[in-house]
Amino acid sequence: MDKLTGIKTFHAVVKSNSFAQAAYDLGMSPQLVSKYISVLENQIGIRLLNRTTRRLKLTSEGAS
């Protein structure tokens, strides 16, 4: 995965505030969206989202 795909996926998640909705909008599975976000976070070395089973919130670094 390239960084641009990760950034587009991250943008879709933030815009919809949902992995499931972002996956639907992008035409992929929620698992793949989660994987892309994790890979992007590993590539840049920063945690962008705090996520639980019920909530999704940007970190201060992710909001910058």
N, C-alpha and C positions, 0 to 999 in steps of 0.2 A: 504494500500500500504506500502511495506517495503522500506527502504532507498535505497537498492540496485537497485530496479526497478526505483526509482526516479533518481538515479545517472546515470543509463544506458540511461534513457530518456533524461536527461540533456546533456549527452555526444552526443547523436544523434542530438539534436537540435543545439548544438554548431558546430558539425562537418558539418552539412548541412546548417547551418545559416538560418533555416526555420522550423517552426512548422509543416507546411504541408508536407514537404519532410521527416522530421523525423517521422511523423505519418505514411507515406507511407512505409518507410524503416522498421518500427517496426510493421506494420500491425495493426494499431489502428487509431482511429479518431483524427483529430487535437484538438478537444475539450478535449479528454482524455489526450493527451500530455500536453496541457495547465494546466489541473487539476493536473497532476502528478508533473509538475514543481512548481506550487503554493503550493502543499502539502509539497514538499521537502523544499522549501524556508521557509515555516512555521515551519517545524520540526527542521531545523538548525538555524532559526532565522536570516537569512541573505538573502537579495535580490540578486539573482544571475544574473538576466537579466533585462535590461530595454527594454520594448517592447511597440511599437505603432502599429498601423494598417499597417504601411509601413516599419518599421525598427525593427531590433533586434540587441541589443548590449550587450556584457558582462559588468557587473559592475566590478569595481576593485577587489571586493571580489570574484566574479564569475571567474575571470581570474586567481586567485591565486591557 
